[in-house]
Amino acid sequence: MSGPRGKLRKAPVAVIGGSGFIGSNLTDSLLSDGEPVLVIDNLSRPGVEQNLEWLARKHGFHLSVETVDIRDRSSLTAALAPAKAIFHLAAQTAVTTSLVDPTADLDINLKGTFNVLEAARQLGVPVIFASTNKVYGSLPQIAVREADDHYIPCEEGIRANGVAEMIGLDFCTPYGCSKGAADQYVLDYAKSFGLPTAVLRMSCIYGPRQFGTEDQGWVAHFLISVLSGRPITIYGDGKQVRDILHVSDAVAAYRGVLSKVEDVKGQAFNLGGGPRNAVSLRSLLSEIAAMTGRDIVLRHDQQRTGDQPFFVADTRKLEAALGWRAQVPWREGVCDLANWLLRHRLHLPAEAARYVA
Ligand SMILES: NC(=O)c1ccc[n+]([C@@H]2O[C@H](COP(=O)([O-])OP(=O)(O)OC[C@H]3O[C@@H](n4cnc5c(N)ncnc54)[C@H](O)[C@@H]3O)[C@@H](O)[C@H]2O)c1
């Protein structure tokens, strides 16, 4: 697909990476409220063309699409020309892939983001950037103790509220470095050029339209594997704790930040499920086994580079700035994703389809 699809009458919001998991949910939400959207994506993530087809079927001419790679600055700048605001979600998204090909990771995540910022600077439009909790590194300063199936932070404040933005940056792995450097560039464009920019440092987001793999999108990957009867490899002991956030809550946060961007410009916020939605890999697997009634075959491998034993976002800064709060409890959200996967057999690998009637 190339060139604009659809004709937009009023200036659109650009969603770069709008065919991806979070981007397509954000695009759907904006379009559903009558906001025209320009999706910019190079469709490099396997499966995401299905998200684009779904958006086009549902929203028709209110959606415009440009198949552009963010590494191509002149094409990107031309494509962004009509935009009144930019959500930037396109990325090389996996730590594992960044260790295999750090050059591509750098080009996409840092230089690509720089290209987005330069285009936004010419246009004078806001940029909201999808960053990651990986900018905080593996957090060796957070002492943890082991319980049966999860790690518990020793410090009471972190147990109660999670990890706040002030913990400090500590880039680790090429992905952590490229996303972290991009995160800092986005914030600096508010300082240096007065551009209204903001950063959301995300924990694990999950939900419909996620093509989760072992490398990225592990909640969907667990469910898809279980539903298709495939084994799951756990790296480390599975006691790692994460706060997971349903994509509808993430979308609400992105839209909230854009609506208040003049108030929050130049700031970074954690975005995750917070302590109420903290779960270990082992607990999530038990829940999925109970929910689906399937047996889970587990394999074990060594802990991955840069893996955090405990990361739960302290989201109080975002809550105070936007009045935002995660609405979907994790069990309900995971059930929603399981149901979506069961309804959309085409999104499962071919061998899985026969297991899900
Ligand atoms: N999903 C999560 O849990 C999570 C957590 C932390 C951060 N993030 C960040 O959020 C953003 C969105 O994540 P997602 O889970 O929706 O990922 P995704 O892979 O589903 O979406 C990313 C989209 O970007 C597109 N893309 C990749 N390289 C591109 C390029 N060079 N030019 C143009 N488009 C390109 C892909 O085709 C894809 O549609 C990413 O920046 C990711 O790093 C996601």
The ligand as an SDF file (V2000), in Angstrom:
LIG
                    3D

 44 48  0  0  0  0  0  0  0  0999 V2000
    3.6360   -2.9170   23.9510 N   0  0  0  0  0  0  0  0  0  0  0  0
    4.3050   -2.6530   25.0430 C   0  0  0  0  0  0  0  0  0  0  0  0
    4.1180   -3.3070   26.0770 O   0  0  0  0  0  0  0  0  0  0  0  0
    5.3020   -1.5120   25.0760 C   0  0  0  0  0  0  0  0  0  0  0  0
    6.0040   -1.2640   26.2610 C   0  0  0  0  0  0  0  0  0  0  0  0
    6.9160   -0.2040   26.2920 C   0  0  0  0  0  0  0  0  0  0  0  0
    7.1160    0.5800   25.1870 C   0  0  0  0  0  0  0  0  0  0  0  0
    6.4410    0.3060   24.0380 N   0  0  0  0  0  0  0  0  0  0  0  0
    6.6570    1.1760   22.8870 C   0  0  0  0  0  0  0  0  0  0  0  0
    5.3870    1.5380   22.3670 O   0  0  0  0  0  0  0  0  0  0  0  0
    5.4420    1.6580   20.9510 C   0  0  0  0  0  0  0  0  0  0  0  0
    4.3790    0.8140   20.2980 C   0  0  0  0  0  0  0  0  0  0  0  0
    4.5290   -0.5350   20.6940 O   0  0  0  0  0  0  0  0  0  0  0  0
    3.5790   -1.6890   20.1220 P   0  0  0  0  0  0  0  0  0  0  0  0
    3.5480   -2.7520   21.1520 O   0  0  0  0  0  0  0  0  0  0  0  0
    2.3190   -1.1000   19.6310 O   0  0  0  0  0  0  0  0  0  0  0  0
    4.4900   -2.2140   18.9290 O   0  0  0  0  0  0  0  0  0  0  0  0
    4.0970   -2.6690   17.4310 P   0  0  0  0  0  0  0  0  0  0  0  0
    5.2930   -3.3840   16.9010 O   0  0  0  0  0  0  0  0  0  0  0  0
    2.7940   -3.3930   17.4290 O   0  0  0  0  0  0  0  0  0  0  0  0
    3.9270   -1.2810   16.6780 O   0  0  0  0  0  0  0  0  0  0  0  0
    5.0060   -0.5600   16.1380 C   0  0  0  0  0  0  0  0  0  0  0  0
    4.6470   -0.1590   14.7300 C   0  0  0  0  0  0  0  0  0  0  0  0
    5.7500    0.5930   14.1930 O   0  0  0  0  0  0  0  0  0  0  0  0
    5.9410    0.1840   12.8510 C   0  0  0  0  0  0  0  0  0  0  0  0
    7.3430    0.4470   12.5140 N   0  0  0  0  0  0  0  0  0  0  0  0
    8.4410   -0.2180   12.9440 C   0  0  0  0  0  0  0  0  0  0  0  0
    9.5500    0.3110   12.3770 N   0  0  0  0  0  0  0  0  0  0  0  0
    9.1470    1.3360   11.5990 C   0  0  0  0  0  0  0  0  0  0  0  0
    9.8180    2.2630   10.7680 C   0  0  0  0  0  0  0  0  0  0  0  0
   11.1490    2.2160   10.6140 N   0  0  0  0  0  0  0  0  0  0  0  0
    9.0940    3.1950   10.1120 N   0  0  0  0  0  0  0  0  0  0  0  0
    7.7420    3.2370   10.2330 C   0  0  0  0  0  0  0  0  0  0  0  0
    7.0470    2.3690   11.0060 N   0  0  0  0  0  0  0  0  0  0  0  0
    7.7340    1.4320   11.6850 C   0  0  0  0  0  0  0  0  0  0  0  0
    5.5950   -1.3010   12.8150 C   0  0  0  0  0  0  0  0  0  0  0  0
    5.2510   -1.7580   11.5180 O   0  0  0  0  0  0  0  0  0  0  0  0
    4.4160   -1.3510   13.7800 C   0  0  0  0  0  0  0  0  0  0  0  0
    3.1840   -1.1950   13.1070 O   0  0  0  0  0  0  0  0  0  0  0  0
    6.8710    1.2900   20.5620 C   0  0  0  0  0  0  0  0  0  0  0  0
    7.6000    2.4960   20.4300 O   0  0  0  0  0  0  0  0  0  0  0  0
    7.3930    0.5060   21.7480 C   0  0  0  0  0  0  0  0  0  0  0  0
    8.7930    0.6300   21.8940 O   0  0  0  0  0  0  0  0  0  0  0  0
    5.5400   -0.7210   23.9600 C   0  0  0  0  0  0  0  0  0  0  0  0
  1  2  1  0
  2  3  2  0
  2  4  1  0
  4  5  1  0
  4 44  2  0
  5  6  2  0
  6  7  1  0
  7  8  2  0
  8  9  1  0
  8 44  1  0
  9 10  1  0
  9 42  1  0
 10 11  1  0
 11 12  1  0
 11 40  1  0
 12 13  1  0
 13 14  1  0
 14 15  2  0
 14 16  1  0
 14 17  1  0
 17 18  1  0
 18 19  2  0
 18 20  1  0
 18 21  1  0
 21 22  1  0
 22 23  1  0
 23 24  1  0
 23 38  1  0
 24 25  1  0
 25 26  1  0
 25 36  1  0
 26 27  1  0
 26 35  1  0
 27 28  2  0
 28 29  1  0
 29 30  1  0
 29 35  2  0
 30 31  1  0
 30 32  2  0
 32 33  1  0
 33 34  2  0
 34 35  1  0
 36 37  1  0
 36 38  1  0
 38 39  1  0
 40 41  1  0
 40 42  1  0
 42 43  1  0
M  CHG  2   8   1  16  -1
M  END
$$$$
